[in-house]
Amino acid sequence: MRGYHQHFKVTEKNTINHSMFDMDKGFVMGPMQQGIRITTGAEMTTMNAPKNFGQLKTVLKLAKKNLATRRCS
């Protein structure tokens, strides 16, 4: 089982003060020292399987849209 994540630099436009969970789309994003971390659900695969970033790519589009459309403080 493996999961995927990515960090984004915090800017004045994308600041969040608490974690957010989108149950329908299957991702969590939250503030961390490294910036905003976005994580996906777990992928069940073999140890030698190539990395599959498809789920992360889909989730990143949704998370970026969410951050762009919400007013954060």
PDB file with SEQRES, HELIX, SHEET and CRYST1 records, atoms N, CA, C and O in Angstrom:
SEQRES   1 A   73  MET ARG GLY TYR HIS GLN HIS PHE LYS VAL THR GLU LYS          
SEQRES   2 A   73  ASN THR ILE ASN HIS SER MET PHE ASP MET ASP LYS GLY          
SEQRES   3 A   73  PHE VAL MET GLY PRO MET GLN GLN GLY ILE ARG ILE THR          
SEQRES   4 A   73  THR GLY ALA GLU MET THR THR MET ASN ALA PRO LYS ASN          
SEQRES   5 A   73  PHE GLY GLN LEU LYS THR VAL LEU LYS LEU ALA LYS LYS          
SEQRES   6 A   73  ASN LEU ALA THR ARG ARG CYS SER                              
HELIX    1 AA1 GLY A   54  THR A   69  1                                  16    
SHEET    1 AA1 4 HIS A   5  PHE A   8  0                                        
SHEET    2 AA1 4 GLY A  35  THR A  40 -1                                        
SHEET    3 AA1 4 PHE A  27  MET A  32 -1                                        
SHEET    4 AA1 4 MET A  20  ASP A  22 -1                                        
CRYST1    1.000    1.000    1.000  90.00  90.00  90.00 P 1           1          
ATOM      1  N   MET A   1       0.861  -1.160   0.000  1.00  0.00           N  
ATOM      2  CA  MET A   1       0.000   0.000   0.000  1.00  0.00           C  
ATOM      3  C   MET A   1       0.913   1.231   0.000  1.00  0.00           C  
ATOM      4  O   MET A   1       1.863   1.323   0.777  1.00  0.00           O  
ATOM      5  N   ARG A   2       0.597   2.171  -0.892  1.00  0.00           N  
ATOM      6  CA  ARG A   2       1.355   3.418  -0.926  1.00  0.00           C  
ATOM      7  C   ARG A   2       0.406   4.571  -1.193  1.00  0.00           C  
ATOM      8  O   ARG A   2      -0.678   4.398  -1.750  1.00  0.00           O  
ATOM      9  N   GLY A   3       0.842   5.744  -0.783  1.00  0.00           N  
ATOM     10  CA  GLY A   3       0.070   6.957  -1.015  1.00  0.00           C  
ATOM     11  C   GLY A   3       0.961   8.004  -1.648  1.00  0.00           C  
ATOM     12  O   GLY A   3       2.183   7.859  -1.676  1.00  0.00           O  
ATOM     13  N   TYR A   4       0.356   9.041  -2.146  1.00  0.00           N  
ATOM     14  CA  TYR A   4       1.085  10.098  -2.815  1.00  0.00           C  
ATOM     15  C   TYR A   4       0.713  11.440  -2.203  1.00  0.00           C  
ATOM     16  O   TYR A   4      -0.413  11.637  -1.747  1.00  0.00           O  
ATOM     17  N   HIS A   5       1.677  12.362  -2.197  1.00  0.00           N  
ATOM     18  CA  HIS A   5       1.417  13.693  -1.663  1.00  0.00           C  
ATOM     19  C   HIS A   5       2.290  14.711  -2.379  1.00  0.00           C  
ATOM     20  O   HIS A   5       3.247  14.361  -3.069  1.00  0.00           O  
ATOM     21  N   GLN A   6       1.940  15.972  -2.201  1.00  0.00           N  
ATOM     22  CA  GLN A   6       2.733  17.065  -2.747  1.00  0.00           C  
ATOM     23  C   GLN A   6       2.554  18.277  -1.852  1.00  0.00           C  
ATOM     24  O   GLN A   6       1.477  18.503  -1.299  1.00  0.00           O  
ATOM     25  N   HIS A   7       3.622  19.056  -1.713  1.00  0.00           N  
ATOM     26  CA  HIS A   7       3.575  20.293  -0.937  1.00  0.00           C  
ATOM     27  C   HIS A   7       3.541  21.500  -1.869  1.00  0.00           C  
ATOM     28  O   HIS A   7       4.108  21.478  -2.961  1.00  0.00           O  
ATOM     29  N   PHE A   8       2.865  22.555  -1.413  1.00  0.00           N  
ATOM     30  CA  PHE A   8       2.825  23.824  -2.123  1.00  0.00           C  
ATOM     31  C   PHE A   8       3.273  24.929  -1.182  1.00  0.00           C  
ATOM     32  O   PHE A   8       2.963  24.900   0.009  1.00  0.00           O  
ATOM     33  N   LYS A   9       4.001  25.904  -1.713  1.00  0.00           N  
ATOM     34  CA  LYS A   9       4.378  27.057  -0.907  1.00  0.00           C  
ATOM     35  C   LYS A   9       3.129  27.824  -0.518  1.00  0.00           C  
ATOM     36  O   LYS A   9       2.193  27.954  -1.307  1.00  0.00           O  
ATOM     37  N   VAL A  10       3.125  28.325   0.695  1.00  0.00           N  
ATOM     38  CA  VAL A  10       2.017  29.137   1.165  1.00  0.00           C  
ATOM     39  C   VAL A  10       2.204  30.549   0.635  1.00  0.00           C  
ATOM     40  O   VAL A  10       3.287  31.124   0.741  1.00  0.00           O  
ATOM     41  N   THR A  11       1.159  31.094   0.073  1.00  0.00           N  
ATOM     42  CA  THR A  11       1.162  32.481  -0.387  1.00  0.00           C  
ATOM     43  C   THR A  11       0.009  33.205   0.280  1.00  0.00           C  
ATOM     44  O   THR A  11      -0.799  32.600   0.984  1.00  0.00           O  
ATOM     45  N   GLU A  12      -0.054  34.479   0.056  1.00  0.00           N  
ATOM     46  CA  GLU A  12      -1.146  35.261   0.624  1.00  0.00           C  
ATOM     47  C   GLU A  12      -2.502  34.787   0.108  1.00  0.00           C  
ATOM     48  O   GLU A  12      -3.511  34.898   0.805  1.00  0.00           O  
ATOM     49  N   LYS A  13      -2.523  34.257  -1.115  1.00  0.00           N  
ATOM     50  CA  LYS A  13      -3.783  33.836  -1.737  1.00  0.00           C  
ATOM     51  C   LYS A  13      -4.228  32.423  -1.350  1.00  0.00           C  
ATOM     52  O   LYS A  13      -5.412  32.107  -1.465  1.00  0.00           O  
ATOM     53  N   ASN A  14      -3.307  31.565  -0.896  1.00  0.00           N  
ATOM     54  CA  ASN A  14      -3.704  30.172  -0.652  1.00  0.00           C  
ATOM     55  C   ASN A  14      -3.547  29.724   0.798  1.00  0.00           C  
ATOM     56  O   ASN A  14      -3.538  28.522   1.065  1.00  0.00           O  
ATOM     57  N   THR A  15      -3.427  30.635   1.719  1.00  0.00           N  
ATOM     58  CA  THR A  15      -3.242  30.277   3.120  1.00  0.00           C  
ATOM     59  C   THR A  15      -4.474  29.554   3.667  1.00  0.00           C  
ATOM     60  O   THR A  15      -5.606  29.985   3.447  1.00  0.00           O  
ATOM     61  N   ILE A  16      -4.243  28.465   4.374  1.00  0.00           N  
ATOM     62  CA  ILE A  16      -5.322  27.795   5.106  1.00  0.00           C  
ATOM     63  C   ILE A  16      -4.855  27.582   6.536  1.00  0.00           C  
ATOM     64  O   ILE A  16      -3.663  27.403   6.788  1.00  0.00           O  
ATOM     65  N   ASN A  17      -5.783  27.602   7.460  1.00  0.00           N  
ATOM     66  CA  ASN A  17      -5.450  27.495   8.882  1.00  0.00           C  
ATOM     67  C   ASN A  17      -5.813  26.149   9.493  1.00  0.00           C  
ATOM     68  O   ASN A  17      -5.518  25.894  10.660  1.00  0.00           O  
ATOM     69  N   HIS A  18      -6.451  25.290   8.710  1.00  0.00           N  
ATOM     70  CA  HIS A  18      -6.867  23.985   9.229  1.00  0.00           C  
ATOM     71  C   HIS A  18      -6.913  22.988   8.083  1.00  0.00           C  
ATOM     72  O   HIS A  18      -6.936  23.377   6.916  1.00  0.00           O  
ATOM     73  N   SER A  19      -6.925  21.728   8.410  1.00  0.00           N  
ATOM     74  CA  SER A  19      -7.004  20.686   7.388  1.00  0.00           C  
ATOM     75  C   SER A  19      -8.393  20.642   6.778  1.00  0.00           C  
ATOM     76  O   SER A  19      -9.389  20.949   7.433  1.00  0.00           O  
ATOM     77  N   MET A  20      -8.440  20.254   5.508  1.00  0.00           N  
ATOM     78  CA  MET A  20      -9.712  20.083   4.813  1.00  0.00           C  
ATOM     79  C   MET A  20      -9.714  18.698   4.170  1.00  0.00           C  
ATOM     80  O   MET A  20      -8.713  18.264   3.600  1.00  0.00           O  
ATOM     81  N   PHE A  21     -10.839  18.021   4.269  1.00  0.00           N  
ATOM     82  CA  PHE A  21     -10.992  16.671   3.747  1.00  0.00           C  
ATOM     83  C   PHE A  21     -12.143  16.654   2.760  1.00  0.00           C  
ATOM     84  O   PHE A  21     -13.273  16.994   3.110  1.00  0.00           O  
ATOM     85  N   ASP A  22     -11.862  16.264   1.539  1.00  0.00           N  
ATOM     86  CA  ASP A  22     -12.920  16.122   0.532  1.00  0.00           C  
ATOM     87  C   ASP A  22     -13.215  14.631   0.395  1.00  0.00           C  
ATOM     88  O   ASP A  22     -12.514  13.907  -0.311  1.00  0.00           O  
ATOM     89  N   MET A  23     -14.250  14.195   1.073  1.00  0.00           N  
ATOM     90  CA  MET A  23     -14.585  12.776   1.109  1.00  0.00           C  
ATOM     91  C   MET A  23     -15.009  12.262  -0.268  1.00  0.00           C  
ATOM     92  O   MET A  23     -14.690  11.130  -0.631  1.00  0.00           O  
ATOM     93  N   ASP A  24     -15.714  13.074  -1.023  1.00  0.00           N  
ATOM     94  CA  ASP A  24     -16.187  12.651  -2.350  1.00  0.00           C  
ATOM     95  C   ASP A  24     -15.038  12.475  -3.337  1.00  0.00           C  
ATOM     96  O   ASP A  24     -15.041  11.534  -4.131  1.00  0.00           O  
ATOM     97  N   LYS A  25     -14.065  13.368  -3.293  1.00  0.00           N  
ATOM     98  CA  LYS A  25     -12.954  13.330  -4.252  1.00  0.00           C  
ATOM     99  C   LYS A  25     -11.747  12.566  -3.722  1.00  0.00           C  
ATOM    100  O   LYS A  25     -10.850  12.226  -4.494  1.00  0.00           O  
ATOM    101  N   GLY A  26     -11.706  12.290  -2.423  1.00  0.00           N  
ATOM    102  CA  GLY A  26     -10.656  11.449  -1.848  1.00  0.00           C  
ATOM    103  C   GLY A  26      -9.312  12.119  -1.629  1.00  0.00           C  
ATOM    104  O   GLY A  26      -8.273  11.551  -1.965  1.00  0.00           O  
ATOM    105  N   PHE A  27      -9.322  13.330  -1.065  1.00  0.00           N  
ATOM    106  CA  PHE A  27      -8.045  13.950  -0.732  1.00  0.00           C  
ATOM    107  C   PHE A  27      -8.162  14.783   0.533  1.00  0.00           C  
ATOM    108  O   PHE A  27      -9.249  15.185   0.947  1.00  0.00           O  
ATOM    109  N   VAL A  28      -7.008  15.027   1.129  1.00  0.00           N  
ATOM    110  CA  VAL A  28      -6.897  15.865   2.315  1.00  0.00           C  
ATOM    111  C   VAL A  28      -5.846  16.917   2.024  1.00  0.00           C  
ATOM    112  O   VAL A  28      -4.830  16.616   1.396  1.00  0.00           O  
ATOM    113  N   MET A  29      -6.069  18.144   2.468  1.00  0.00           N  
ATOM    114  CA  MET A  29      -5.018  19.143   2.410  1.00  0.00           C  
ATOM    115  C   MET A  29      -4.965  19.857   3.742  1.00  0.00           C  
ATOM    116  O   MET A  29      -5.989  20.130   4.369  1.00  0.00           O  
ATOM    117  N   GLY A  30      -3.749  20.152   4.155  1.00  0.00           N  
ATOM    118  CA  GLY A  30      -3.583  20.796   5.445  1.00  0.00           C  
ATOM    119  C   GLY A  30      -2.306  21.594   5.517  1.00  0.00           C  
ATOM    120  O   GLY A  30      -1.359  21.339   4.773  1.00  0.00           O  
ATOM    121  N   PRO A  31      -2.280  22.568   6.419  1.00  0.00           N  
ATOM    122  CA  PRO A  31      -1.092  23.394   6.583  1.00  0.00           C  
ATOM    123  C   PRO A  31       0.003  22.629   7.316  1.00  0.00           C  
ATOM    124  O   PRO A  31      -0.263  21.923   8.289  1.00  0.00           O  
ATOM    125  N   MET A  32       1.229  22.777   6.842  1.00  0.00           N  
ATOM    126  CA  MET A  32       2.397  22.166   7.477  1.00  0.00           C  
ATOM    127  C   MET A  32       3.544  23.164   7.397  1.00  0.00           C  
ATOM    128  O   MET A  32       3.430  24.184   6.717  1.00  0.00           O  
ATOM    129  N   GLN A  33       4.645  22.882   8.083  1.00  0.00           N  
ATOM    130  CA  GLN A  33       5.802  23.780   8.025  1.00  0.00           C  
ATOM    131  C   GLN A  33       6.335  23.911   6.607  1.00  0.00           C  
ATOM    132  O   GLN A  33       6.820  24.977   6.228  1.00  0.00           O  
ATOM    133  N   GLN A  34       6.254  22.846   5.816  1.00  0.00           N  
ATOM    134  CA  GLN A  34       6.753  22.865   4.436  1.00  0.00           C  
ATOM    135  C   GLN A  34       5.793  23.575   3.487  1.00  0.00           C  
ATOM    136  O   GLN A  34       6.154  23.831   2.338  1.00  0.00           O  
ATOM    137  N   GLY A  35       4.608  23.892   3.926  1.00  0.00           N  
ATOM    138  CA  GLY A  35       3.590  24.518   3.091  1.00  0.00           C  
ATOM    139  C   GLY A  35       2.288  23.746   3.200  1.00  0.00           C  
ATOM    140  O   GLY A  35       2.056  23.050   4.188  1.00  0.00           O  
ATOM    141  N   ILE A  36       1.458  23.863   2.212  1.00  0.00           N  
ATOM    142  CA  ILE A  36       0.192  23.128   2.201  1.00  0.00           C  
ATOM    143  C   ILE A  36       0.462  21.751   1.608  1.00  0.00           C  
ATOM    144  O   ILE A  36       0.991  21.634   0.503  1.00  0.00           O  
ATOM    145  N   ARG A  37       0.098  20.718   2.344  1.00  0.00           N  
ATOM    146  CA  ARG A  37       0.312  19.342   1.891  1.00  0.00           C  
ATOM    147  C   ARG A  37      -1.014  18.774   1.406  1.00  0.00           C  
ATOM    148  O   ARG A  37      -2.036  18.865   2.088  1.00  0.00           O  
ATOM    149  N   ILE A  38      -0.976  18.188   0.218  1.00  0.00           N  
ATOM    150  CA  ILE A  38      -2.147  17.536  -0.351  1.00  0.00           C  
ATOM    151  C   ILE A  38      -1.828  16.058  -0.485  1.00  0.00           C  
ATOM    152  O   ILE A  38      -0.807  15.684  -1.060  1.00  0.00           O  
ATOM    153  N   THR A  39      -2.710  15.218   0.051  1.00  0.00           N  
ATOM    154  CA  THR A  39      -2.498  13.775   0.022  1.00  0.00           C  
ATOM    155  C   THR A  39      -3.680  13.082  -0.632  1.00  0.00           C  
ATOM    156  O   THR A  39      -4.801  13.592  -0.633  1.00  0.00           O  
ATOM    157  N   THR A  40      -3.404  11.898  -1.195  1.00  0.00           N  
ATOM    158  CA  THR A  40      -4.449  11.099  -1.825  1.00  0.00           C  
ATOM    159  C   THR A  40      -4.733   9.871  -0.974  1.00  0.00           C  
ATOM    160  O   THR A  40      -4.107   9.655   0.064  1.00  0.00           O  
ATOM    161  N   GLY A  41      -5.670   9.087  -1.424  1.00  0.00           N  
ATOM    162  CA  GLY A  41      -5.958   7.812  -0.784  1.00  0.00           C  
ATOM    163  C   GLY A  41      -4.834   6.817  -1.050  1.00  0.00           C  
ATOM    164  O   GLY A  41      -3.893   7.120  -1.783  1.00  0.00           O  
ATOM    165  N   ALA A  42      -4.931   5.667  -0.472  1.00  0.00           N  
ATOM    166  CA  ALA A  42      -3.904   4.634  -0.619  1.00  0.00           C  
ATOM    167  C   ALA A  42      -4.095   3.857  -1.913  1.00  0.00           C  
ATOM    168  O   ALA A  42      -5.217   3.630  -2.368  1.00  0.00           O  
ATOM    169  N   GLU A  43      -2.980   3.459  -2.486  1.00  0.00           N  
ATOM    170  CA  GLU A  43      -2.978   2.612  -3.677  1.00  0.00           C  
ATOM    171  C   GLU A  43      -2.512   1.212  -3.267  1.00  0.00           C  
ATOM    172  O   GLU A  43      -1.444   1.060  -2.674  1.00  0.00           O  
ATOM    173  N   MET A  44      -3.293   0.218  -3.575  1.00  0.00           N  
ATOM    174  CA  MET A  44      -2.920  -1.164  -3.278  1.00  0.00           C  
ATOM    175  C   MET A  44      -2.202  -1.728  -4.508  1.00  0.00           C  
ATOM    176  O   MET A  44      -2.790  -1.841  -5.584  1.00  0.00           O  
ATOM    177  N   THR A  45      -0.934  -2.078  -4.335  1.00  0.00           N  
ATOM    178  CA  THR A  45      -0.138  -2.566  -5.461  1.00  0.00           C  
ATOM    179  C   THR A  45       0.998  -3.432  -4.948  1.00  0.00           C  
ATOM    180  O   THR A  45       1.166  -3.597  -3.740  1.00  0.00           O  
ATOM    181  N   THR A  46       1.767  -3.977  -5.856  1.00  0.00           N  
ATOM    182  CA  THR A  46       2.924  -4.785  -5.463  1.00  0.00           C  
ATOM    183  C   THR A  46       4.114  -3.868  -5.184  1.00  0.00           C  
ATOM    184  O   THR A  46       4.129  -2.713  -5.608  1.00  0.00           O  
ATOM    185  N   MET A  47       5.101  -4.388  -4.473  1.00  0.00           N  
ATOM    186  CA  MET A  47       6.276  -3.596  -4.111  1.00  0.00           C  
ATOM    187  C   MET A  47       7.032  -3.089  -5.329  1.00  0.00           C  
ATOM    188  O   MET A  47       7.588  -1.991  -5.295  1.00  0.00           O  
ATOM    189  N   ASN A  48       7.063  -3.866  -6.403  1.00  0.00           N  
ATOM    190  CA  ASN A  48       7.844  -3.516  -7.586  1.00  0.00           C  
ATOM    191  C   ASN A  48       7.056  -2.765  -8.652  1.00  0.00           C  
ATOM    192  O   ASN A  48       7.597  -2.461  -9.715  1.00  0.00           O  
ATOM    193  N   ALA A  49       5.820  -2.469  -8.393  1.00  0.00           N  
ATOM    194  CA  ALA A  49       4.982  -1.785  -9.387  1.00  0.00           C  
ATOM    195  C   ALA A  49       5.502  -0.364  -9.617  1.00  0.00           C  
ATOM    196  O   ALA A  49       5.978   0.285  -8.685  1.00  0.00           O  
ATOM    197  N   PRO A  50       5.410   0.113 -10.848  1.00  0.00           N  
ATOM    198  CA  PRO A  50       5.831   1.494 -11.106  1.00  0.00           C  
ATOM    199  C   PRO A  50       4.897   2.472 -10.402  1.00  0.00           C  
ATOM    200  O   PRO A  50       3.731   2.169 -10.148  1.00  0.00           O  
ATOM    201  N   LYS A  51       5.432   3.643 -10.096  1.00  0.00           N  
ATOM    202  CA  LYS A  51       4.610   4.663  -9.449  1.00  0.00           C  
ATOM    203  C   LYS A  51       3.490   5.088 -10.396  1.00  0.00           C  
ATOM    204  O   LYS A  51       3.681   5.188 -11.608  1.00  0.00           O  
ATOM    205  N   ASN A  52       2.327   5.334  -9.815  1.00  0.00           N  
ATOM    206  CA  ASN A  52       1.160   5.747 -10.585  1.00  0.00           C  
ATOM    207  C   ASN A  52       0.663   7.080 -10.027  1.00  0.00           C  
ATOM    208  O   ASN A  52      -0.001   7.118  -8.991  1.00  0.00           O  
ATOM    209  N   PHE A  53       0.986   8.161 -10.716  1.00  0.00           N  
ATOM    210  CA  PHE A  53       0.639   9.489 -10.234  1.00  0.00           C  
ATOM    211  C   PHE A  53      -0.730   9.966 -10.716  1.00  0.00           C  
ATOM    212  O   PHE A  53      -1.080  11.127 -10.501  1.00  0.00           O  
ATOM    213  N   GLY A  54      -1.505   9.107 -11.358  1.00  0.00           N  
ATOM    214  CA  GLY A  54      -2.804   9.492 -11.905  1.00  0.00           C  
ATOM    215  C   GLY A  54      -3.744  10.060 -10.868  1.00  0.00           C  
ATOM    216  O   GLY A  54      -4.375  11.091 -11.100  1.00  0.00           O  
ATOM    217  N   GLN A  55      -3.849   9.403  -9.730  1.00  0.00           N  
ATOM    218  CA  GLN A  55      -4.748   9.868  -8.672  1.00  0.00           C  
ATOM    219  C   GLN A  55      -4.290  11.227  -8.150  1.00  0.00           C  
ATOM    220  O   GLN A  55      -5.112  12.116  -7.929  1.00  0.00           O  
ATOM    221  N   LEU A  56      -2.992  11.392  -7.953  1.00  0.00           N  
ATOM    222  CA  LEU A  56      -2.467  12.663  -7.457  1.00  0.00           C  
ATOM    223  C   LEU A  56      -2.710  13.791  -8.465  1.00  0.00           C  
ATOM    224  O   LEU A  56      -3.097  14.891  -8.071  1.00  0.00           O  
ATOM    225  N   LYS A  57      -2.491  13.539  -9.735  1.00  0.00           N  
ATOM    226  CA  LYS A  57      -2.714  14.565 -10.764  1.00  0.00           C  
ATOM    227  C   LYS A  57      -4.163  15.036 -10.769  1.00  0.00           C  
ATOM    228  O   LYS A  57      -4.432  16.231 -10.887  1.00  0.00           O  
ATOM    229  N   THR A  58      -5.085  14.105 -10.644  1.00  0.00           N  
ATOM    230  CA  THR A  58      -6.514  14.457 -10.607  1.00  0.00           C  
ATOM    231  C   THR A  58      -6.836  15.280  -9.368  1.00  0.00           C  
ATOM    232  O   THR A  58      -7.527  16.296  -9.446  1.00  0.00           O  
ATOM    233  N   VAL A  59      -6.333  14.836  -8.237  1.00  0.00           N  
ATOM    234  CA  VAL A  59      -6.595  15.515  -6.969  1.00  0.00           C  
ATOM    235  C   VAL A  59      -5.976  16.914  -6.955  1.00  0.00           C  
ATOM    236  O   VAL A  59      -6.577  17.844  -6.417  1.00  0.00           O  
ATOM    237  N   LEU A  60      -4.798  17.074  -7.531  1.00  0.00           N  
ATOM    238  CA  LEU A  60      -4.147  18.385  -7.531  1.00  0.00           C  
ATOM    239  C   LEU A  60      -4.977  19.417  -8.285  1.00  0.00           C  
ATOM    240  O   LEU A  60      -5.060  20.569  -7.861  1.00  0.00           O  
ATOM    241  N   LYS A  61      -5.583  19.026  -9.381  1.00  0.00           N  
ATOM    242  CA  LYS A  61      -6.447  19.947 -10.126  1.00  0.00           C  
ATOM    243  C   LYS A  61      -7.608  20.415  -9.246  1.00  0.00           C  
ATOM    244  O   LYS A  61      -7.937  21.601  -9.220  1.00  0.00           O  
ATOM    245  N   LEU A  62      -8.222  19.478  -8.528  1.00  0.00           N  
ATOM    246  CA  LEU A  62      -9.357  19.814  -7.662  1.00  0.00           C  
ATOM    247  C   LEU A  62      -8.916  20.684  -6.490  1.00  0.00           C  
ATOM    248  O   LEU A  62      -9.597  21.648  -6.141  1.00  0.00           O  
ATOM    249  N   ALA A  63      -7.788  20.352  -5.886  1.00  0.00           N  
ATOM    250  CA  ALA A  63      -7.299  21.109  -4.731  1.00  0.00           C  
ATOM    251  C   ALA A  63      -6.907  22.529  -5.133  1.00  0.00           C  
ATOM    252  O   ALA A  63      -7.206  23.482  -4.413  1.00  0.00           O  
ATOM    253  N   LYS A  64      -6.243  22.673  -6.270  1.00  0.00           N  
ATOM    254  CA  LYS A  64      -5.855  24.011  -6.737  1.00  0.00           C  
ATOM    255  C   LYS A  64      -7.092  24.860  -7.005  1.00  0.00           C  
ATOM    256  O   LYS A  64      -7.125  26.044  -6.668  1.00  0.00           O  
ATOM    257  N   LYS A  65      -8.102  24.255  -7.608  1.00  0.00           N  
ATOM    258  CA  LYS A  65      -9.352  24.977  -7.878  1.00  0.00           C  
ATOM    259  C   LYS A  65     -10.002  25.396  -6.559  1.00  0.00           C  
ATOM    260  O   LYS A  65     -10.502  26.514  -6.434  1.00  0.00           O  
ATOM    261  N   ASN A  66      -9.991  24.496  -5.581  1.00  0.00           N  
ATOM    262  CA  ASN A  66     -10.576  24.789  -4.260  1.00  0.00           C  
ATOM    263  C   ASN A  66      -9.848  25.955  -3.620  1.00  0.00           C  
ATOM    264  O   ASN A  66     -10.493  26.861  -3.094  1.00  0.00           O  
ATOM    265  N   LEU A  67      -8.523  25.959  -3.650  1.00  0.00           N  
ATOM    266  CA  LEU A  67      -7.755  27.030  -3.047  1.00  0.00           C  
ATOM    267  C   LEU A  67      -7.962  28.358  -3.782  1.00  0.00           C  
ATOM    268  O   LEU A  67      -8.009  29.418  -3.158  1.00  0.00           O  
ATOM    269  N   ALA A  68      -8.082  28.291  -5.097  1.00  0.00           N  
ATOM    270  CA  ALA A  68      -8.239  29.506  -5.892  1.00  0.00           C  
ATOM    271  C   ALA A  68      -9.605  30.163  -5.693  1.00  0.00           C  
ATOM    272  O   ALA A  68      -9.731  31.381  -5.822  1.00  0.00           O  
ATOM    273  N   THR A  69     -10.620  29.368  -5.382  1.00  0.00           N  
ATOM    274  CA  THR A  69     -11.973  29.915  -5.287  1.00  0.00           C  
ATOM    275  C   THR A  69     -12.402  30.250  -3.867  1.00  0.00           C  
ATOM    276  O   THR A  69     -13.457  30.852  -3.668  1.00  0.00           O  
ATOM    277  N   ARG A  70     -11.611  29.874  -2.891  1.00  0.00           N  
ATOM    278  CA  ARG A  70     -12.019  30.160  -1.528  1.00  0.00           C  
ATOM    279  C   ARG A  70     -11.211  31.323  -0.968  1.00  0.00           C  
ATOM    280  O   ARG A  70     -10.040  31.497  -1.305  1.00  0.00           O  
ATOM    281  N   ARG A  71     -11.828  32.092  -0.134  1.00  0.00           N  
ATOM    282  CA  ARG A  71     -11.138  33.186   0.542  1.00  0.00           C  
ATOM    283  C   ARG A  71     -10.552  32.619   1.817  1.00  0.00           C  
ATOM    284  O   ARG A  71     -11.280  32.181   2.708  1.00  0.00           O  
ATOM    285  N   CYS A  72      -9.252  32.629   1.896  1.00  0.00           N  
ATOM    286  CA  CYS A  72      -8.558  32.071   3.064  1.00  0.00           C  
ATOM    287  C   CYS A  72      -8.000  33.215   3.907  1.00  0.00           C  
ATOM    288  O   CYS A  72      -7.668  34.285   3.396  1.00  0.00           O  
ATOM    289  N   SER A  73      -7.907  32.963   5.204  1.00  0.00           N  
ATOM    290  CA  SER A  73      -7.329  33.978   6.073  1.00  0.00           C  
ATOM    291  C   SER A  73      -6.195  33.400   6.874  1.00  0.00           C  
ATOM    292  O   SER A  73      -5.577  34.107   7.670  1.00  0.00           O  
TER     293      SER A  73                                                      
END                                                                             
